[in-house]
């Protein structure tokens, strides 16, 4: 997931990763490469992995839990999706 972390509104990268990990079923959050300092924000890619009891519910999980959970994190904006990985 390509994201923007606003410096004055949210925490730093590590705090944001911890908040993402608190979303139900998220197992791993890792920075993919370096985050770019874009003045008032950091921009980069987080690799987010999750595990579901019912793998066929992946799209429902993303739409009803993961995306809303990410949107609740102060200072975090989703710029784009690079790939979605589900642990089976």
N, CA, C and O atoms as CSV, one atom per row, in Angstrom:
chain,resi,resn,atom,element,x,y,z
A,1,UNK,N,N,0.850,-1.170,0.000
A,1,UNK,CA,C,0.000,0.000,0.000
A,1,UNK,C,C,0.895,1.232,0.000
A,1,UNK,O,O,1.738,1.381,0.884
A,2,UNK,N,N,0.727,2.098,-0.960
A,2,UNK,CA,C,1.482,3.344,-0.979
A,2,UNK,C,C,0.744,4.326,-0.085
A,2,UNK,O,O,-0.456,4.545,-0.248
A,3,UNK,N,N,1.470,4.917,0.863
A,3,UNK,CA,C,0.834,5.773,1.861
A,3,UNK,C,C,1.582,7.094,2.041
A,3,UNK,O,O,2.743,7.245,1.660
A,4,UNK,N,N,0.866,8.033,2.636
A,4,UNK,CA,C,1.438,9.317,3.040
A,4,UNK,C,C,1.167,9.447,4.536
A,4,UNK,O,O,0.038,9.265,4.992
A,5,UNK,N,N,2.219,9.764,5.294
A,5,UNK,CA,C,2.082,9.982,6.728
A,5,UNK,C,C,2.360,11.462,6.978
A,5,UNK,O,O,3.500,11.910,6.856
A,6,UNK,N,N,1.330,12.214,7.323
A,6,UNK,CA,C,1.470,13.642,7.569
A,6,UNK,C,C,2.194,13.846,8.896
A,6,UNK,O,O,1.770,13.324,9.927
A,7,UNK,N,N,3.278,14.600,8.865
A,7,UNK,CA,C,4.133,14.769,10.044
A,7,UNK,C,C,3.414,15.423,11.219
A,7,UNK,O,O,3.541,14.948,12.348
A,8,UNK,N,N,2.674,16.482,10.991
A,8,UNK,CA,C,2.065,17.212,12.107
A,8,UNK,C,C,0.756,16.591,12.600
A,8,UNK,O,O,0.305,16.912,13.699
A,9,UNK,N,N,0.144,15.714,11.814
A,9,UNK,CA,C,-1.151,15.134,12.195
A,9,UNK,C,C,-1.022,13.758,12.828
A,9,UNK,O,O,-1.819,13.405,13.698
A,10,UNK,N,N,-0.045,12.983,12.414
A,10,UNK,CA,C,0.092,11.618,12.915
A,10,UNK,C,C,1.417,11.420,13.623
A,10,UNK,O,O,2.138,12.374,13.914
A,11,UNK,N,N,1.719,10.172,13.890
A,11,UNK,CA,C,2.984,9.839,14.520
A,11,UNK,C,C,4.051,9.599,13.466
A,11,UNK,O,O,3.880,9.940,12.296
A,12,UNK,N,N,5.147,9.011,13.899
A,12,UNK,CA,C,6.202,8.685,12.945
A,12,UNK,C,C,5.886,7.338,12.287
A,12,UNK,O,O,4.836,6.745,12.533
A,13,UNK,N,N,6.801,6.871,11.457
A,13,UNK,CA,C,6.567,5.634,10.700
A,13,UNK,C,C,6.345,4.442,11.631
A,13,UNK,O,O,5.443,3.639,11.394
A,14,UNK,N,N,7.149,4.315,12.679
A,14,UNK,CA,C,7.035,3.182,13.603
A,14,UNK,C,C,5.698,3.206,14.340
A,14,UNK,O,O,5.070,2.162,14.513
A,15,UNK,N,N,5.258,4.380,14.774
A,15,UNK,CA,C,3.968,4.482,15.455
A,15,UNK,C,C,2.836,4.109,14.510
A,15,UNK,O,O,1.887,3.433,14.907
A,16,UNK,N,N,2.936,4.549,13.265
A,16,UNK,CA,C,1.908,4.239,12.277
A,16,UNK,C,C,1.867,2.740,12.004
A,16,UNK,O,O,0.786,2.162,11.889
A,17,UNK,N,N,3.033,2.104,11.899
A,17,UNK,CA,C,3.074,0.654,11.695
A,17,UNK,C,C,2.380,-0.063,12.850
A,17,UNK,O,O,1.622,-1.006,12.622
A,18,UNK,N,N,2.626,0.369,14.085
A,18,UNK,CA,C,1.997,-0.254,15.246
A,18,UNK,C,C,0.478,-0.087,15.210
A,18,UNK,O,O,-0.256,-1.006,15.573
A,19,UNK,N,N,0.010,1.075,14.777
A,19,UNK,CA,C,-1.434,1.290,14.680
A,19,UNK,C,C,-2.052,0.384,13.617
A,19,UNK,O,O,-3.154,-0.131,13.806
A,20,UNK,N,N,-1.353,0.189,12.506
A,20,UNK,CA,C,-1.851,-0.705,11.457
A,20,UNK,C,C,-1.910,-2.138,11.986
A,20,UNK,O,O,-2.857,-2.870,11.697
A,21,UNK,N,N,-0.902,-2.539,12.760
A,21,UNK,CA,C,-0.885,-3.897,13.333
A,21,UNK,C,C,-2.065,-4.135,14.267
A,21,UNK,O,O,-2.447,-5.283,14.495
A,22,UNK,N,N,-2.647,-3.073,14.809
A,22,UNK,CA,C,-3.769,-3.240,15.729
A,22,UNK,C,C,-5.084,-3.520,15.006
A,22,UNK,O,O,-6.081,-3.841,15.652
A,23,UNK,N,N,-5.103,-3.405,13.674
A,23,UNK,CA,C,-6.301,-3.730,12.901
A,23,UNK,C,C,-6.494,-5.250,12.949
A,23,UNK,O,O,-5.541,-5.997,12.727
A,24,UNK,N,N,-7.718,-5.718,13.235
A,24,UNK,CA,C,-7.947,-7.169,13.330
A,24,UNK,C,C,-7.452,-7.934,12.099
A,24,UNK,O,O,-7.655,-7.508,10.962
A,25,UNK,N,N,-6.807,-9.060,12.348
A,25,UNK,CA,C,-6.289,-10.014,11.357
A,25,UNK,C,C,-4.994,-9.577,10.669
A,25,UNK,O,O,-4.418,-10.366,9.919
A,26,UNK,N,N,-4.513,-8.348,10.897
A,26,UNK,CA,C,-3.227,-7.922,10.331
A,26,UNK,C,C,-2.128,-8.622,11.121
A,26,UNK,O,O,-2.112,-8.586,12.351
A,27,UNK,N,N,-1.211,-9.257,10.398
A,27,UNK,CA,C,-0.135,-9.995,11.052
A,27,UNK,C,C,1.222,-9.314,10.914
A,27,UNK,O,O,2.041,-9.379,11.830
A,28,UNK,N,N,1.468,-8.664,9.785
A,28,UNK,CA,C,2.777,-8.073,9.509
A,28,UNK,C,C,2.614,-6.746,8.787
A,28,UNK,O,O,1.804,-6.617,7.869
A,29,UNK,N,N,3.403,-5.757,9.219
A,29,UNK,CA,C,3.470,-4.472,8.518
A,29,UNK,C,C,4.953,-4.127,8.401
A,29,UNK,O,O,5.645,-3.971,9.407
A,30,UNK,N,N,5.425,-4.010,7.172
A,30,UNK,CA,C,6.839,-3.711,6.947
A,30,UNK,C,C,6.978,-2.629,5.893
A,30,UNK,O,O,6.240,-2.596,4.908
A,31,UNK,N,N,7.945,-1.738,6.123
A,31,UNK,CA,C,8.235,-0.714,5.121
A,31,UNK,C,C,8.967,-1.381,3.968
A,31,UNK,O,O,9.890,-2.167,4.180
A,32,UNK,N,N,8.556,-1.066,2.762
A,32,UNK,CA,C,9.194,-1.606,1.570
A,32,UNK,C,C,10.074,-0.501,0.999
A,32,UNK,O,O,9.582,0.414,0.340
A,33,UNK,N,N,11.366,-0.590,1.252
A,33,UNK,CA,C,12.282,0.462,0.828
A,33,UNK,C,C,12.215,1.657,1.764
A,33,UNK,O,O,11.620,1.591,2.840
A,34,UNK,N,N,12.832,2.747,1.337
A,34,UNK,CA,C,12.873,3.958,2.156
A,34,UNK,C,C,11.654,4.825,1.901
A,34,UNK,O,O,11.100,4.841,0.802
A,35,UNK,N,N,11.247,5.545,2.937
A,35,UNK,CA,C,10.175,6.520,2.801
A,35,UNK,C,C,10.794,7.850,2.396
A,35,UNK,O,O,11.834,8.251,2.918
A,36,UNK,N,N,10.144,8.523,1.461
A,36,UNK,CA,C,10.613,9.810,0.951
A,36,UNK,C,C,10.088,10.926,1.855
A,36,UNK,O,O,8.914,10.937,2.224
A,37,UNK,N,N,10.962,11.852,2.202
A,37,UNK,CA,C,10.554,13.026,2.974
A,37,UNK,C,C,10.015,14.054,1.992
A,37,UNK,O,O,10.770,14.640,1.217
A,38,UNK,N,N,8.695,14.271,2.029
A,38,UNK,CA,C,8.043,15.185,1.086
A,38,UNK,C,C,7.649,16.489,1.778
A,38,UNK,O,O,6.565,17.018,1.533
A,39,UNK,N,N,8.507,16.998,2.626
A,39,UNK,CA,C,8.231,18.247,3.333
A,39,UNK,C,C,7.344,18.032,4.542
A,39,UNK,O,O,7.844,17.767,5.636
A,40,UNK,N,N,6.042,18.141,4.365
A,40,UNK,CA,C,5.111,18.010,5.486
A,40,UNK,C,C,4.686,16.560,5.729
A,40,UNK,O,O,3.904,16.284,6.639
A,41,UNK,N,N,5.200,15.636,4.917
A,41,UNK,CA,C,4.790,14.235,5.046
A,41,UNK,C,C,5.907,13.296,4.596
A,41,UNK,O,O,6.856,13.692,3.920
A,42,UNK,N,N,5.753,12.044,4.997
A,42,UNK,CA,C,6.606,10.975,4.502
A,42,UNK,C,C,5.755,10.142,3.545
A,42,UNK,O,O,4.586,9.873,3.823
A,43,UNK,N,N,6.342,9.735,2.422
A,43,UNK,CA,C,5.621,8.942,1.435
A,43,UNK,C,C,6.417,7.674,1.171
A,43,UNK,O,O,7.629,7.718,0.960
A,44,UNK,N,N,5.717,6.539,1.186
A,44,UNK,CA,C,6.383,5.272,0.927
A,44,UNK,C,C,5.386,4.136,0.857
A,44,UNK,O,O,4.175,4.348,0.787
A,45,UNK,N,N,5.920,2.922,0.876
A,45,UNK,CA,C,5.088,1.733,0.720
A,45,UNK,C,C,5.205,0.860,1.963
A,45,UNK,O,O,6.305,0.539,2.412
A,46,UNK,N,N,4.049,0.482,2.512
A,46,UNK,CA,C,3.972,-0.506,3.576
A,46,UNK,C,C,3.479,-1.804,2.961
A,46,UNK,O,O,2.504,-1.815,2.210
A,47,UNK,N,N,4.149,-2.884,3.280
A,47,UNK,CA,C,3.683,-4.214,2.900
A,47,UNK,C,C,2.872,-4.721,4.092
A,47,UNK,O,O,3.401,-4.884,5.191
A,48,UNK,N,N,1.584,-4.967,3.859
A,48,UNK,CA,C,0.676,-5.382,4.918
A,48,UNK,C,C,0.207,-6.804,4.629
A,48,UNK,O,O,-0.324,-7.089,3.555
A,49,UNK,N,N,0.411,-7.695,5.607
A,49,UNK,CA,C,-0.054,-9.076,5.475
A,49,UNK,C,C,-1.150,-9.316,6.506
A,49,UNK,O,O,-1.140,-8.742,7.595
A,50,UNK,N,N,-2.096,-10.179,6.139
A,50,UNK,CA,C,-3.170,-10.506,7.060
A,50,UNK,C,C,-3.540,-11.967,6.906
A,50,UNK,O,O,-3.284,-12.582,5.871
A,51,UNK,N,N,-4.146,-12.515,7.951
A,51,UNK,CA,C,-4.578,-13.915,7.944
A,51,UNK,C,C,-6.062,-13.971,8.268
A,51,UNK,O,O,-6.532,-13.327,9.206
A,52,UNK,N,N,-6.784,-14.739,7.489
A,52,UNK,CA,C,-8.223,-14.885,7.692
A,52,UNK,C,C,-8.574,-16.347,7.911
A,52,UNK,O,O,-7.931,-17.237,7.353
A,53,UNK,N,N,-9.598,-16.596,8.726
A,53,UNK,CA,C,-10.064,-17.966,8.924
A,53,UNK,C,C,-10.732,-18.493,7.661
A,53,UNK,O,O,-10.671,-19.687,7.368
A,54,UNK,N,N,-11.372,-17.591,6.913
A,54,UNK,CA,C,-12.062,-17.977,5.669
A,54,UNK,C,C,-11.454,-17.172,4.525
A,54,UNK,O,O,-11.902,-16.059,4.250
A,55,UNK,N,N,-10.433,-17.722,3.851
A,55,UNK,CA,C,-9.736,-16.999,2.786
A,55,UNK,C,C,-10.640,-16.453,1.684
A,55,UNK,O,O,-10.304,-15.449,1.055
A,56,UNK,N,N,-11.771,-17.091,1.444
A,56,UNK,CA,C,-12.660,-16.626,0.384
A,56,UNK,C,C,-13.298,-15.275,0.723
A,56,UNK,O,O,-13.910,-14.652,-0.144
A,57,UNK,N,N,-13.165,-14.827,1.946
A,57,UNK,CA,C,-13.739,-13.554,2.382
A,57,UNK,C,C,-12.732,-12.399,2.277
A,57,UNK,O,O,-12.933,-11.349,2.887
A,58,UNK,N,N,-11.650,-12.588,1.506
A,58,UNK,CA,C,-10.589,-11.592,1.405
A,58,UNK,C,C,-11.103,-10.213,0.995
A,58,UNK,O,O,-10.807,-9.226,1.669
A,59,UNK,N,N,-11.862,-10.126,-0.088
A,59,UNK,CA,C,-12.338,-8.828,-0.569
A,59,UNK,C,C,-13.266,-8.159,0.434
A,59,UNK,O,O,-13.225,-6.942,0.612
A,60,UNK,N,N,-14.103,-8.958,1.088
A,60,UNK,CA,C,-15.001,-8.413,2.103
A,60,UNK,C,C,-14.191,-7.852,3.271
A,60,UNK,O,O,-14.499,-6.771,3.774
A,61,UNK,N,N,-13.161,-8.573,3.705
A,61,UNK,CA,C,-12.294,-8.112,4.792
A,61,UNK,C,C,-11.633,-6.783,4.418
A,61,UNK,O,O,-11.622,-5.845,5.216
A,62,UNK,N,N,-11.093,-6.707,3.219
A,62,UNK,CA,C,-10.397,-5.490,2.781
A,62,UNK,C,C,-11.352,-4.295,2.792
A,62,UNK,O,O,-10.995,-3.215,3.263
A,63,UNK,N,N,-12.557,-4.491,2.275
A,63,UNK,CA,C,-13.525,-3.393,2.172
A,63,UNK,C,C,-14.171,-3.008,3.496
A,63,UNK,O,O,-14.452,-1.832,3.724
A,64,UNK,N,N,-14.411,-3.983,4.374
A,64,UNK,CA,C,-15.158,-3.681,5.598
A,64,UNK,C,C,-14.305,-3.498,6.845
A,64,UNK,O,O,-14.758,-2.890,7.815
A,65,UNK,N,N,-13.069,-4.018,6.839
A,65,UNK,CA,C,-12.233,-3.911,8.042
A,65,UNK,C,C,-10.911,-3.204,7.765
A,65,UNK,O,O,-10.580,-2.229,8.439
A,66,UNK,N,N,-10.147,-3.688,6.774
A,66,UNK,CA,C,-8.805,-3.149,6.553
A,66,UNK,C,C,-8.821,-1.691,6.104
A,66,UNK,O,O,-8.201,-0.845,6.750
A,67,UNK,N,N,-9.515,-1.382,5.015
A,67,UNK,CA,C,-9.542,0.004,4.525
A,67,UNK,C,C,-10.127,0.973,5.552
A,67,UNK,O,O,-9.532,2.023,5.793
A,68,UNK,N,N,-11.285,0.656,6.172
A,68,UNK,CA,C,-11.797,1.568,7.200
A,68,UNK,C,C,-10.831,1.721,8.380
A,68,UNK,O,O,-10.708,2.807,8.948
A,69,UNK,N,N,-10.145,0.630,8.747
A,69,UNK,CA,C,-9.168,0.695,9.832
A,69,UNK,C,C,-8.012,1.616,9.494
A,69,UNK,O,O,-7.553,2.381,10.342
A,70,UNK,N,N,-7.539,1.546,8.254
A,70,UNK,CA,C,-6.453,2.422,7.816
A,70,UNK,C,C,-6.907,3.874,7.786
A,70,UNK,O,O,-6.145,4.770,8.152
A,71,UNK,N,N,-8.137,4.114,7.356
A,71,UNK,CA,C,-8.653,5.483,7.270
A,71,UNK,C,C,-8.808,6.131,8.644
A,71,UNK,O,O,-8.804,7.357,8.748
A,72,UNK,N,N,-8.943,5.328,9.694
A,72,UNK,CA,C,-9.091,5.858,11.052
A,72,UNK,C,C,-7.769,6.308,11.659
A,72,UNK,O,O,-7.763,7.024,12.660
A,73,UNK,N,N,-6.656,5.900,11.070
A,73,UNK,CA,C,-5.349,6.232,11.631
A,73,UNK,C,C,-5.016,7.684,11.316
A,73,UNK,O,O,-4.930,8.083,10.154
A,74,UNK,N,N,-4.835,8.451,12.357
A,74,UNK,CA,C,-4.594,9.885,12.230
A,74,UNK,C,C,-3.307,10.146,11.442
A,74,UNK,O,O,-2.249,9.601,11.755
A,75,UNK,N,N,-3.420,10.984,10.422
A,75,UNK,CA,C,-2.259,11.384,9.627
A,75,UNK,C,C,-1.896,10.429,8.500
A,75,UNK,O,O,-0.962,10.705,7.747
A,76,UNK,N,N,-2.606,9.312,8.362
A,76,UNK,CA,C,-2.303,8.321,7.328
A,76,UNK,C,C,-3.262,8.467,6.155
A,76,UNK,O,O,-4.476,8.521,6.353
A,77,UNK,N,N,-2.735,8.532,4.946
A,77,UNK,CA,C,-3.544,8.570,3.735
A,77,UNK,C,C,-3.080,7.462,2.811
A,77,UNK,O,O,-1.880,7.232,2.660
A,78,UNK,N,N,-4.023,6.779,2.198
A,78,UNK,CA,C,-3.699,5.746,1.214
A,78,UNK,C,C,-3.589,6.419,-0.147
A,78,UNK,O,O,-4.536,7.058,-0.605
A,79,UNK,N,N,-2.444,6.277,-0.789
A,79,UNK,CA,C,-2.228,6.860,-2.110
A,79,UNK,C,C,-2.573,5.840,-3.198
A,79,UNK,O,O,-3.142,6.193,-4.231
A,80,UNK,N,N,-2.231,4.594,-2.963
A,80,UNK,CA,C,-2.512,3.554,-3.956
A,80,UNK,C,C,-2.200,2.186,-3.433
A,80,UNK,O,O,-1.536,2.033,-2.408
A,81,UNK,N,N,-2.680,1.188,-4.141
A,81,UNK,CA,C,-2.429,-0.201,-3.793
A,81,UNK,C,C,-1.360,-0.753,-4.707
A,81,UNK,O,O,-1.445,-0.636,-5.930
A,82,UNK,N,N,-0.357,-1.355,-4.103
A,82,UNK,CA,C,0.699,-1.975,-4.892
A,82,UNK,C,C,0.449,-3.467,-5.031
A,82,UNK,O,O,0.791,-4.073,-6.047
A,83,UNK,N,N,-0.141,-4.046,-4.014
A,83,UNK,CA,C,-0.420,-5.479,-4.018
A,83,UNK,C,C,-1.031,-5.869,-2.695
A,83,UNK,O,O,-0.785,-5.228,-1.673
A,84,UNK,N,N,-1.812,-6.899,-2.712
A,84,UNK,CA,C,-2.467,-7.372,-1.492
A,84,UNK,C,C,-2.040,-8.804,-1.272
A,84,UNK,O,O,-2.157,-9.648,-2.160
A,85,UNK,N,N,-1.541,-9.070,-0.069
A,85,UNK,CA,C,-1.069,-10.418,0.244
A,85,UNK,C,C,-1.819,-10.962,1.441
A,85,UNK,O,O,-1.915,-10.315,2.483
A,86,UNK,N,N,-2.338,-12.135,1.277
A,86,UNK,CA,C,-3.056,-12.815,2.332
A,86,UNK,C,C,-2.275,-14.055,2.744
A,86,UNK,O,O,-1.840,-14.828,1.890
A,87,UNK,N,N,-2.099,-14.244,4.026
A,87,UNK,CA,C,-1.433,-15.458,4.519
A,87,UNK,C,C,-2.479,-16.552,4.582
A,87,UNK,O,O,-3.561,-16.361,5.138
A,88,UNK,N,N,-2.153,-17.690,4.012
A,88,UNK,CA,C,-3.119,-18.802,3.978
A,88,UNK,C,C,-2.825,-19.799,5.064
A,88,UNK,O,O,-3.532,-20.800,5.190
